[in-house]
Amino acid sequence: MGTNKCMIKNEKELNKKIEACTESLTKKFNGENGKRSITICGGTGCLSSNSHEILEEFKKQIKELHLEDKVDVNIVGCFGFCSQGPFVKIYPEDTLYHAVKVSDVKRIIEEDIQKNKIVEDLLYVDPNTNQKCQRQEDIPFYQKQMRIALHGCGRINPEDIEEAFGYDAFKALRKALSMKPQEVVDEISKSGLRGRGGGGFPTGKKWQFALNQQNDVKYVVCNGDEGDPGAFMDRSILEGNPISVIEGMMIAGYAIGAQNGYFYVRAEYPVAVNRLRVAIRQVEEAGLLGEHILGTDFSFHLHIRLGAGAFVCGEETALLNSIEGKRGMPRPRPPFPAVSGLWGKPTIINNVETFANVPYILRVGADEFAKIGTERSKGTKVFALGGKVKNVGLVEVPMGTTLRELVYDIGGGIPNNKKFQAIQTGGPSGGCLTINELDTPIDYDNLIAKGSMMGSGGAIVMDEDNCMVDVAKFYLEFICDESCGKCSQCRIGTKRLLEILTKITNGTATLEDIDRLDSLSHSIKAGSLCGLGQTAANPILSTLSKFKEVYMRHIIDKKCDAGVCKDLIEYTIDPNKCKKCSLCARGCPVDAIHGVVGKEPFVIDHAKCIKCGSCYSACKFGAVHKG
């Protein structure tokens, strides 16, 4: 398939294009076009593991062996199972190879493509059954997932609009343009879709506010300023199927009467930005962006603005300031953006994942979408599952899936037989949930009730080797760096919180500091201007509530049982295990370890020890203890 440059002027021409591309894509997947097809994961994670070099090697091998008439190859979006990439999938058999290296390409061509023989050692092996999984759907990681926002990711070429046409693109827009704007808003409201950016505000209600405003100029803004540590949901959607997000924005524009939309995307997402630019250009060339789309009165234009990395610009009013060329700082509300937003005009702001759900709702209907999920949280949610979990990756599950299913059934559990300690959801704005809360069904209200929140979808798993005080300190360091400084509660208060946490982790805190920590956290939560400050203390409040004994151990006993807080660690050498080899001493940068090779056990001089851990790492016999 190639880039489409034929202008689509009306619904009849769109129908013809969709039918032709659907037939072509179906034949590609089924092998009915006389070719086999190789697709390679082109998400950022796999690109960093040389998937682009794998693509080029495939092209080279195909050309050298004159196989152009028998096989084609292209790159697609994220497959999701990031810890097992790069992935290569071969159609029509749906054979999925994992952890592929450039050196494996020749074998895949010679064995699979030329001889129809599966390369067995590149198949994923289920660690629980030791069974090899030939197809993606055979892998447990995928079996409880449901792709709606990730529709097309890992299936279609994100830089080929004709593949998007063949995979349901613009069917929803076609339907929306046959409806009245109020009917579109009603459908979104009926679906129960809530904003996936963190707050969970009802999407239809937000659109209704904007539709009700009497103004000739309105705007649609897509918030792609994904800043939570460990989060990569929006990036992956934009990398895998940017046209789905474009279509969602166009439907929103039609629904509220806007003629311009703005993508606000992190400049640190170069792959996503480039694919988005390609997609916008191709949609414009197809005649589906611009004036009088499909021969109607609806006109819509899209623009891209790059964020400079400020976390606070994920807050919608700070984001609007940034688009306008001002410093990214939040505005007082009300007025809300739906009334007075970009350049003082009515504006709806939704994040990437929210817009990616919109085409699905229009295609299948609000009732079908509302069947998925829980009573108050409909549809699915995309999570970036990371940390101390075997199966790190991008996960999309129906609302109501439990945290246990997320961590153990999909995530595969904790590596190295370690004990689960907590899962942090919602990033710096969220909180930690313990083993007692693993059976909590995931939805907006349940997570808030348990002391955390959905957030944009980061899910970081922690095991027994994580110090929960250090975790809270990590997030406070992040918040302090990212505070815009506009209000004193956040600007000054978070620094005071960080100072107290630092005292706790270095062994100089007193019990009174626990009370100060709790009191100040609530003051900042109540007095800050925007969501960043209002949620800044959540990691502290949740860890204080659920791991208070860890805080007390740091303060009273001056011990960090996880062995993370450097100032509370003491390294010792067990004389009964010491082999008198001097490996520990040779690695010590401050000459704090002494002994006689072959004669005397080695001993650490604690007055000199800087607690760098080099002795612990150097000893091969388990003689050095950390505690």
N, C-alpha and C positions, 0 to 999 in steps of 0.2 A: 504494500500500500504506500502511496505517496501523498505529499501535501496537496490538499484540495484547493484549487484556485478558482473554482466555478462559483459565482455568486448565486446564492439561494434566495430567490425573490419572493416566494410564497409557500404556503403550507403544502401544496401539492408537490413542489420541487423538494421540500424537506422530506416528505414521506418517501419519495423516490430515492433520495440519497440514503436515508436510514435503511430502507429495505436492501439496497445494493450493498451497503457496507456490512450490514448484519449477515447477509448471505456469504460475503467474502470472508468475514472473520470466522463464521461458523465452519466454513470449508477449511480454513487454516487450522482451527483447533481439531477438526475431525480428520484431517489429512486428505480431504476430498479434492484439494487443489493439485494433487499429484506431488506434493512436497511434504517433507517433515519440517517441523519448526522448532528452533532452539531459542529459548528466552532466558535471559540472564538478569539476576537481581541488580537493579541500578539505584537502590537506596544508598544514602550516604554511608551507612555502616559497611555495606558490601563494597562500595566504591573505594573506601579506605583500605579494604582488603584485596584490592587489585581486580575488581570485577570488570573495570573498563579494559584493563590489559587482557583479561580473559576474552572479552568481546573481540578485541583486535586480533587475538590469536586464532579464534574461531574463524574470523573473516579470512585471515591469511591461509589457514589450512584448507578452507573450502575453496578458495581461489586456486591454490596450488594443486589440489586434487580434482579440479574442474567439476565440483559438485553443486554449482550454482543452480542447476535445474532440479536438483534433488532435495535441497535443504536451504532454508533461509534462517537468519539469526538477527535478533534485535534485543535491546535492553528494555526492561520494564521497571515498575516501581517496587517498593519494599514487599518482600514475602512475609515479613513479620518475625520469623524465627531467627533473630539477629545473631544469637550466640552460635548458630550452626552455619552461617553463611561463609562465603558466597554460595548462592544457589544457582543451579542450572536446571531448567525444566525442558523436557522434550515432548512435543506433541506429534502424533495424536495419542501416544501411549500414556501421557501424563507422568512419565518417569521423572522423578525428582532426585537430583544429586546434590549433596551438601558438602560444605567445606572444600569446594573445588579450588584447585590451584591452576596456575597457568600451565604447569607441567602435565596436568591431567587432560588438557584439551585434545591432544593427539590421540590419547586412548579412547576418549569419548567418540571422536570422529571414526577411528578405525574399528572399534568394537560395536558401538551402538548404531551410529549412522550407516556405516557400510555393511555391517554383518548382522544388525538387529539383535545384538547380544548385550544384555545389561551389564554394566560395569559394577559388579556386586559390591566392591569395597567402598564405593562412593555413595551407597544407599545409607540412609539414616537407620540406626539400630535402636529400637525401643529398649531402654535400659531395664525396664521392668519385666519384659518377656524375652529379650534377646532376639526378637523377630525383626527381620529387615523390612523396612517400609518402602515400597516402590513408589506409591502415590502420596501426594500431599495429605489427602484426606485419611490416610492410614496412620498418620502421626498423631499421637495423643494431644500434642500441643494445639492442634487445630480443631479437635473434635467438639469442643464446647463453645467454639467461637461462631459468630454470625457477622458477616461483613455487609454493612450498610454504608457507613461513612467511608469505609475503605473499599467501596465498590470499584472494581477495576484495577486496584493496586495489586501488582504482581501478575496481572493478566494482560494488560494492554500497554502498548508503547505510549508513554505520556507525551511524546512529541509528534504523534501522528493523529490528527483529528479524525481521519477516516476510521481508525480503530476505535476511537471514542464513539463515533456515530454507530459503529457496529456493536457497541456495548452500552446501549440505552441512552446515549447523550442526546439532549434536546427534545426527547419525548415529553418530558415534564414541562419544558418551556412551551412547546406546541399546545399542550393541554391548558396551561395557564393563560395563554393569549386568547383562548376560546371562552374564558371565564371573565367575569367582572372582577376588578381589584378587590372588592369586599369579599367576594366568594373565595378568592385565593387566601386572604387573611383568615377567613372563617375555617378553611381547610387546615391551615397550619395550627390554628387555635384548637380545633377539634382533635388533632393528632396528639396533643399533649406535649409537643416538643418543647424542651427547656434548654436554655443557653448552655452550651458545652464548655464555655470559657471559665467556669468556676462558680459563678453566682447562682446559676440555675433559674434565672428569671424566665417566665413563660414567653416564648418567642412570639407567638401570635398576639399576645397582649402588647408587647413592644411595638410590633408592626402596626397594630391598631391605633396606638397613640400617634404614630407618625402619619398614618393615613388620615386621621381626623384633623390634622393641621392644614389650614387653608394657606397655602404658599405655593408659588409657581416654581420654586427651586427647593429641591430636597436631595439628600445624599444617602447612599448606602456605603458603609465602610466594613471591610473585612479585617478583623484583628488577627494578624499572623505574627504578632510579637510575642512568641512563645518563650518565656524567660525562666520558668521553673527549672532548677537543677535536675537533670536526669530526664527531662520531658522532651519528646520528639514526635508527638502525635500529629500536630499540624504540619510540621515539616514533611512528614512521610506522606500525608494526603496530597500536599502540593506537589511533591516529587512523583507520586504515583498516578494521580488522576486530577490534574489542575482544572480540567474542563468541567468536572462535576461541581467544583466550587464556583467557577465562573457562572455556570447555569443557575446555581442557587442564588447568586447575587443578582442575576438578571431577573429572576422571578420575584425577588424582594423588591427590586427597582420598579417592576411593573405594578406590584401590589400596593406600594405607597405613593407612586407617582414621581419617582426619581429618574433623572436622566443621566446621572453620573455616579460611578462607584469608584472607591479607592481601596486598593490592597495596601495594607501596612504590614510589611514583612521584614523580619530581621535581616540585616545585611550579612550576618554570619551564616545565612542559608543560601550560599551561591547557587547550588544545584536547583533548589526549589525556585529561586528567583528566575534563573535562566529558563527553566521549563515553563514557568508561568508566563514569561514574556513570549516564548514560542507559541504557547497556547492562545494567548490573547491575539497575537498576530494572525494565527490561522483562523480563529473564529471571525476576526474582522474580514479576512480575505474571503471567507465563506458567506459574508453578508449577514451574519447573525449578531454582529455588534456594529453599532452605528445608527444611521437614520432609518426610520420606518422599517423596523425589523419584520420580516415576513409579510411585507405589504401593509402592516398595521400602522396605527398612529404612535406606537411605542418606539421610542428612540433611547439608546443607552450606550454610554461610553465608559471604558475602564482605564484606570490609571494606577501606577505602582509608586509607592513611596517606601523608601528603605529606612528602617529604624537603626539607630546608632548603638543599640545595645543596652539602653536604659531599661531596667526591669519595670520601673514605675510607668513606663509608656504602655504597658499592658493594661493599665487602668484606663477606661475608655475616655475620660475627659483629658487626661494627660496625653493620650494618643492623638486626640483632636488638635491639641495645641501643637504637637510635633508636626502633624501634617500641614498646619498653617504656617510653619516655619518659626514657631515660638519655642521657648524652653519647655521641655516635657514636664509639666507640673499639673496636678489635678485642679479642677475648677470646683467651686462650691456648687452643690446641688440641693434644691432645684435652682434654675430650670434644668431639666434632664435633657440629654441630647435629642430625644425624640421630639422635643418641643423647640429647643435651641441648641444646635450642635455645631457642625462644621460651618465656619463663617457665619454663625448665628442662624443657620437654616435647620429645619427639621432633619434629623439624621438617625438612621438605625445602625447600630454597631453590633455585629455578631462575630463570633470567632470562626475559624476555618471549618472546624468539625460541624458546627451548627449549620452552616451553609451547605456542607456536603450531604446533610440529611434531607434537605429540602427537595431535591429532585426525586428522591425515593418516595417521599410522602405524596407528591403530586402524581407520580407514576402509578403507585399501587393503591392510593387512597388513604385518607386519614384513619379510617377504621382499621385497616390492616396494620398500619404502623402502631396504632394504639393497643393492638393485641400483644405486642412485645413489651416486656418490662413489668413494672409494678404499677400499683394503682395511681401513684403520684409522680412516678418517673418512668416515662414511656421510652421505648426504643432501646438502643444499645449505647455503650460507652467505650471509647478507645482509651486504653491505658498503655503507658510506657512502663513495662514491668522490668525492674532492674534491682541491683544490689545483690544480696546474698541469696540468690535463687538460681537453680540450675539452668532454667530456660529463660534467658534474658531476651526480651523482644517486644514487639508491638502486638497488642492484644485487643480485640473487639468482642465484647461479650454483652448479652442481653442484660438490661437492668434487672436486679434481683439475683444475679449470680452471687454466690457467697465469696467472701474473702478466702475461705479455705479452698474453694474450687480454683480461685485465681492463683493462689500460691502453690498448691500441691498438684491439682489435676492438670492445670495448664502450665504453671511454672516448674513443675517437676520436683518441688520441695527444696530443702536447704542442702547445699553441697557439703561433702566431707562429714556427713552424719552429725552436723552441728545442730544445736537446739534453736528453734525459732524464738525470737525475742519480740519483734514488733514489725509492723508495716506502717510506713509513713505515707499517707495519701494527701494530696492537695499541696504538695511542695512546701515552701516557706509559710504559706497561709494555712496549712493543714495541721494535722496532729498525728500522734502515734497510736496505733491500735494494737492490743496485746493478743496473746493466744486465747484469752477468754472471749475475745470478740471475733474470732475467725469465722464463726458461723453467721455473722451479720450479712444479710442480703445487701448488695451494693445498690444504693440509690441516694439521692441528695439528702433526704430527711434522716435516713438511718445513720449515715455517716456523721451528720451534724449532731445527732442525739448521742453519739458515742464519743464526741469530743474532737472529731476531725471534720473533714469536708471532702467533697468530690474534687474540687479544684479543676484544673484543666485536664488532669488525668495521669499525673505522675504517681507511681506506686513503687516505693523503695523498700525492699525487704531487708531486715536486719537480724543477725544471729547473735549468739552469746558473746561473740568477740567484739560487738559494738558497745560502746559506752553511751548510755542514753543522755548523760549530761553533755558529753562531747557532741552528740547529735544536735541537741538544742543549741549549743554554742556555735556549731557550724552554720545553722540557719540564721542565727542572730548576726554573725559576721556578714553573711550575705545581705541581710536586710539593712544593716548599717551602711554597707557599701552602696546599696541601691536606693536608699532614702533620698528623696529630692530635696529635703530640708525645708519645705514650705511651712510645716507646722512644728511647733516646739515639742509637742508630745512625742512625735516620731523621731525628729532630728536629735533631740537630747535624750529622750526616754530610752530609746533602743540602745544608745551608747552606755547608759547607766546599767541596763540589763546585761549587756555584754561584759561590762566590768565585773559585775557580781558573778556571772558564770565563769569568768576567767579566774577569779579568786577561788571559786569552788574547785576548779580543775587543777589549780596549782597548790592547793592545800592551805590557803591563808584565810578561808572564809570562816564565819561563825554561824551559829544557829539563827542569829538575828537576820542574817542575810537571806534565809529562806522566806521569812515574813516580808522582807523588803522586795524580794523577787516576785512574790505573789501579789502584793499590793500594787507595785509599780506596773505589773503586767495588766492588771484590770484598769488602771488609770489610763494607760496608753490605748488600750482597746476601746475605752469609752470616749476618749478625747481627740483621737486622730481624725484628720480631714478625709482621707480616702481609704480604700480597702487595704492598701499596703500596711499602713500603720494600725488599722483596726484589727488586722489579723496577725500582726508581727509577733505577738506574744503567744500565739497558739501552740507552737512547738514546746514552749516552756510550760504553759499551763497543762498540756496533755501529759508531758513527761513527769511533771511534779505530781500530778494526780495519780499516775499509774506506776511510777517508778520512784516514789519518794524515798524508799529505802536505799536506792542507789545514791541519791543526793546526800542522805544522812551518812552513808558509809564514807563518802568523800570528805565530808566536813568533820565527823567525829573521829573516825579511824584513820583518816588520811590515806585511804586505799581506793584504787580503781581496779575492781575485780576483773574488768575486761582487759586490763593492761594497756589502755589507750592513753590515758592522761600522763604525760611524760614525767611530770614532777612528783607523781605519786607512785611511780614504779621503782622497784629496787631489784637489781640483778644480783643473783648469787650463784655460786658454783658448788654443786654437790660433790664433795671429795670422793664419795664412793663410786660415782660415775665418771669422774674425771680420768681421762686416759693419759694425762700429763704430756699431751702432744704439742701444746702451745698455739694451736689454731686460734683460740680466742684472743690470746695476747698479741699475736701478730696482726690481728684485725683491729685492735683497739687504737683509736687515733690520739689518745691522750696518755698512753702508757700507764693505765690504771690497773693492769692485771699483771701479777707476778707469780712466779713458780720456777721450778727446775725441770727442764725437759727430761722425761723418763724417770724422774726420781720423786718429785714432790707435786701434789695437786696444786692447781693454780687457784689464786685468790683475788677477788676484786677489791680494790681500795675505794670505798664508797665516797671518800672525801674528794677523790679525783674524778670519779665516774661522772660522765655527762649524760648518761642514760640514752645513748644513741642506738643501742641494740645490736651493734656490730658483732659482739661476742655471741649473742643469742643466735644470730644468723649463721655465724661461722662454725659453731659447734655441731658436729655430726652425730654426737652420741647422747644428746638430750641431757647433758650435764649442767647446762646453764638454765637457770630458772628465772622467770619474770613474774614478779608479784608485788 
